[in-house]
Amino acid sequence: MKLLLAIVQNDDQKSLTYALIERNISVTRIASTGGFLRGGNSTLMIGVESDRLPETLEIIREHSSRRQVVTVPATGIPHNIDSVTMPISVTVGGATVFILDVQETYKF
């Protein structure tokens, strides 16, 4: 058995949690705070059998990032206004996953 500790942004945790539960994968969410910009994160504790590890990692990959439109300064483009910005679509989010071996597990 494996224990995955997946650290994801709060904006991604709900869809990821639901996707895991749909596939009958046990998950427990712990609220946490990240070091970068002190953004809100969630740490998901996920217990899976070793043979389901690739499936679980793929679910995490699919549900831990999203496309978002942000505006950036339009550098390198000739213009008369200093505050010209342009919207671009970027991928935000992601996950950091730690995988631990579990010696024994008990459910009471």
N, C-alpha and C positions, 0 to 999 in steps of 0.2 A: 504494500500500500504506500501511496505517496501523499504528502501534505504539501499543497501549493499555497504560497503566500503571494497573492497578486495585488500589487499596489496600483490603483487606477484613479483617475480623476472622478470627482463626485458626479460630473455630468454624464459619465459613462457607466457608472456602477449599476444603475437600475436596469438598463437593457441587458447588461452582462449577467446580472443576477437572475433575471427572468429566463434568459437563454440557457443558463446552467440548470435551473430548476426544471425547465421543459424537458431536458435530457436526463432527468433523474440523477443529477450530480449534486451532492450535498455542498452547501456553501453557507458561511457565516460572515456577516459584514461587521467590520470594526471601523469606526470613524477615526481618521488620523489626519495629521497636518504635514504637508510637505515642506522641505527646506527651500525650494525655489519659489519665490514670491509668496511664500506661506499660503499656497493654494490649498483648498480643501481636497483631501484625498480620502479614499476608502481602501482599507486593507481587507481583501477577501481571503478567508481561510477555506480552502477547498480540499476535501478528502476524496481521493479516487484510487481505484485499483490500478496497478501498473499498466495493464493492457488498455486502459482508457485514457492514459496520459496524452497521447497524440491528439485524440479527439478533443480533450479538454483544452489543450494549448491552442488548438485551432479556433475553438469558440472564443477564447480570450482574445486572440488576434483579431477576429472578426468584429468583436463588440467593444473594443477598448480604444478606438479612435474614430474620428468623424471629420468630414469636410466642413470648413467654416470660412466665411468671407470676412477678410480683414482689410483695412485700408492702410496703405503705406505711402510714404512720400514718393512722388514721381521723379526720382533722381535720374539724371541723364536725358531727360526729355526737355527740349527747349520750351520755356514758358515765361510769362511776365509776372506771374504771381508766385510768391514764395511758399504758399500754403497749399499748393495743388497736391491732391492725393489720388491714388487710384486703387480700386478694390481688386483684390486677388483672392483666389480660393486656395486655402492651405489645409493640410492635414494636421489636426491637433489631437492631443490625448496620447494614448499609448499605455503600455503596462510594463511594470517591472515585476518579474515572477521569480520567486525563490522556490526550489523544489527540494523537499526534505524526505528522507526515508523514514518510515514509521515502523517501529519494531512491533508494537502491539496497539490494539485499539479496543476500547470497551464502550458499550452503550448501556446505560442503566435506566 
